[in-house]
Amino acid sequence: MNKVQVLMSTYNGASYIHEQLDSILKQKDVELDILIRDDGSTDNTPDILHDYASIYPNIKYVLGKNCGVVASFFRLFELADKNRDFYALSDQDDVWDLDKLKIACDAIPYEKKGKKKHTTIIPKMYCCDSVLVDSNLLPLDKTINIPDGETLVASRAYENPKPTVASADIIKPAFENALIENIARGGGIVFNKAVLERITIPMPKDIFMHDWWIYLVSSCYGEVTYDVTPHYLYRQHSGNALGASQKDGSKLMRRIKQSSQNKGHIRKQLVSFSKIYNVPEDKKEALELMLHYDESFKNRKKGFSGKYVFRQSKKDNLIFRFLFFTNYL
């Protein structure tokens, strides 16, 4: 049976954390423990954590000063038990299917490369889709990943949470995608100890989100599996650190607005990444293009080709290429 440690960061989560902890504790066919770091809550979240830990010996928690969700998770990576097989990220307000962790672990079995004493574990990460719900766990008409013509909509009844497409190939994880887009939402992520070893570092400068960083690392050095079938309820409410995107409005205008508000954050994150990691040769060309795209027309033309970096949606990819070419990123 796989040993899984769930890593959860909490902050003023008293309203919903009971449901999430209960759904995690009921996970089937895995040996489970939960490590929680509270990020300076001012409500009674610490009291709730104390109550759960006093009842369940497989729950441990630490109380920390408020440092933000990203830094809090990097602290959890440092505190994680390095003897577990897999590690799962958890939000404080979702609700998981009871077989979520088993499905994830089965999807990324352990593999080794090398010979005899020099074998190493291949870094592997799994992430899955979710059903978007309101604060009362009622489905919402929003989407998470929306490949053209193959939209996964969360307004379906959760009793039959199958995606609206038959193919599991509509999401194509790759380093060339991770450079410019994050498809791995934290609540759906599970990874092995080879990934944990690479992300157990002080929080990088200019990082955008911890889950995006894990996607970058995993796709750079190993394998990423994306499951289009939703395996948890992703609650949307006013306290979300980041919410899901709406379908309404012009995608072009939304992208331009996002690029204006976050101008440069993609490259800044990649600058930090390039300073920390020795990127394999077959990944360097795409990374170097993103680091130096604004230095010449030739680079922007190269990026516009769509050969070196891409987004999942065809329309979204065209918009990105336009922004790339016009140096508006």
N, C-alpha and C positions, 0 to 999 in steps of 0.2 A: 504494500500500500504506500502511495506517495506521501512524503512528508511536506506539507505546505505551510508556510508562514504568511499570514495576512498582515500587511502593513497599512495602518490607518492613521491619518492625521485628523484631529478634531479641532473645531473652533465654534463655540456657541451652538452646539448641535443637539441640545437637549430635546428639541421638538420631534426629531425623527430617528435618533440614534438607536433607540430600543429596537425598532423594526429591522434595521440593518444588522445589528449584532445578532439578533435572533435568527435571521436568515443565514448568516455566516456559520453560526454554531450548529445549524442543522445540515450542513454540507455532507453529502453522501460519499462514502468510499475513498476518503482521504484521511490521513492523520494530520490534525489541524491544530495550530496555535495562532494566537492573535497578538500582535504587538502594536500598541497605540501610543502616539505622542500627542498630548494636548497642547495646542499652540496658544496658551494663555487665555483660555475661555473666561468670560466674566459671568456666565450663567451657571447652572448647576450641572454642566457636563462632567466636571471632575467627580462630583458625587455619584453620578450614574456609573462612571467608569469604576469607581471604588466598589460600588455594589456588585457589579458584574464580576470583577476580579475576585471578590470575596466568595463568590458562588462557584465560579468556573476557574479551575487551576490552570487552564490553557490560555488564559487572558492575562497579559501583563501591560502595564501602562506607565508612562512617565509624564510628569507635568513640566512643561517648558515655558520659557518666555515667548511672547508673540514675535515671530520672525517671518510670517507669511507661509503660504502653503508650499511653495517650492523649496525653501530652505528647510521647512519642517520634514518634508519627505527625504531630502538628502541626509538629514540627521537620522531618520529611520533606516536608511540604507547602511549607515555606519553601525547602528545598534542591532541590526538584523542578526539572527542566529545563522552563522555560516555553515551549519551542518544540515540545513534543510535542502530538499531536492528542488523545490520551486517556491517562488515568492509571488504574491498577488497584491496589487494595489487596491485600496478600498476607499471610496468616499464615505462620508458619515451619514448620508441620507438616502442611499439607494436601497433596493431590495433585490437579493440575488435568487435566481432559480436554485433549487436544492442540488442540482448536478452540475452547476457552473464550473466548479474547480476540477471535478473529475474530467469533464469534457475538455477543459483547457490542458490538463496534464497529459491526457491521452493524445492530444493533437501535436504535442512537441516532445516526443520521447527522447531519452538521452542518446546521444551519439558521440563517439569519440573519433578523433583524427590523429594521425601519427602512428608510430610504432613503439611497442613495448614501453619502456620507461618514459618515453617522450610523448605519450598520448595526452591529448587535452580534450576537454568537453566542448562541443560546438555550442556557441551562444545561441539560444533560441528564445523567441518571444511570441506569445499568443495574444491576440486581442479580438474582441467580439463586438457585435452591434448590440444595441439596447432598445428597449421600448420606452419612448419618452412619455412621462406621466406628469400630472400636476401634483400639488401638495397632498392630495387625497388619493394618489395612485391611480387616477383615472387617465386613460390614454389621451394624448394630445395629437393634433394634426400638424406635427412637425417632423423633420427628418434629421438624421445625423449625416450619413454619407449619401450623396445623391448623384450617382452616375447617370448620365443622360439616358432617359427611356427605361431605366431600371431602378426607379426610386423605391427605397424601403421606407414606407410610411408607418408611423407609430399609432395611427388611429384605429388599427385593427384590434380585435378583441384579444387580450393577452392570453386567454385560455388556449388559443391556437396560434402561438407566436412564430409562424413561419414567414420567411421573407416572401415578397411578391414575385420573386424571380427564381428560376430553377437552378441557374448556374451559380457556382461558388467562385467564379473567376472574375467577377465584375470589379473586385477590389484587388489591385496588384501591388502588394507591398514591395518596396525597393529603396535602396539608398538614394537613387536618383529622384524618388518621390519625397523621401524624408527630408531632403535638403530644403524643400520649399513648402511642404504641407505635412500636417500631422493628422494621421487617420486613427491614431491609437489614443482613445479617451481613457483616462486613468482607471476608472471603475471596471473596465473590461480587460485590463492587462494582467498577464501572468508570464513570468520569465524564470529561467533556470539560474543556477548559481554562477555559471560562466558569465552571464550578463551582470549579475550582482557584483562580481569581482571588478568589472570594468566601470561600474557607476558608483562604487564606494569611494568617493572623492569629495573634497570640499566643494560646496556649491560653486559651479563655474560662473565667471563674470558674464553678464549679458545673456544669461539663459532666459528663454521665454517661458517654457513650462517643463516640468520634470518629465511628464509623459512623452512629450515630443523628444526630449533628450534620450530617453530610453529607446524610442523608435529609431533615432539616428544611430545610436551605438549598436543596437541589435542588427539593423540592416547593413551596417558597415562591416561587421565582423562575423555575422552568422545568418540566421534565418528568421523570418517573420511570417507567421500564419495569421491571416485575417478570416474570421468566421462571420459570415453575413447573417447567420441566424442569431437573433437576440437572446441573451441568457440572463438579463437583469433589467429591472425597472430603473430608469434614470430620472430621478425626480427634478422637476423644474420649479423653482420658487425664488423669491426675492433674495435669498441668502446664498445662492450658488456662487462659487468662485468664478466659474465660467459656465454659461448656458449653451444650449444648442442653437443653431442658426435657424432663422425663420425662412420660409420659402418665398414670402411676398417681397415685392419690390424688384427693381432692376439689379440683376447680378453684377453687371458692369459697374453701375454706380456704387453698389455696396463694396465691390473690390477696390475701386478707386478711393473710396472713403477710408477703407481699412488700410490701404497702402499709405495714405496721407497721414493717418493717425499713428501708424506703427512703422513709419518709414525707416528703413535700415535695420529693423530688428532681426530679420532673417539673416542678413550677412553678419551682423554683430554676433549672433549665436554661433554661426559657422566659424567665425574668427576664433572664438573661444574653443570650439571643438577642435579646430586644426592645431591649436597650441597644446592641447592636452593629449591628443591621440595621434599615433603613427598610422595614418590611413593607408590601407593596402593599395598597391599600384593600380589595380583595375578600377578603383573608386576615385583616384586622385584627379582625373581630368574633369569630372563633373564638379567636384569640390572646388578646384582651382577656378573653374569658370564662374561659379557663384561668388567667389572671393574677389574676382577682378573683372566682373562683367562691365563695369562703368569706365574701364580704362581705355577701351577702344571700341570703335564701331564693329570691328571684326568679332570681338567677344560677344557683343549684343546680338549680332547676326547669328552667331553660333548658338546662343541660347534660344533665339527665336525659332530655330529649326525644330525644336522639340525632341531632339535626339539625346540630349544629355541630361535634361531635367524635365519632370512632368508632374502634372496634377491628375487626380483620378477622373474627374469629370471632363468630357470633351470640350464643353463650352467653357468651363472654368479654366481649362488648359489654354484655350485660345486667348482668353482674357489675360492670363498670366504672361503668355508670350508677347502680347501687345505691351503690357506694362514693362516687361523685361527690355523689349526693343527700344522703348521710348525713355528708358532709364528712370521709370517712375516707381520702382520698388523701394 
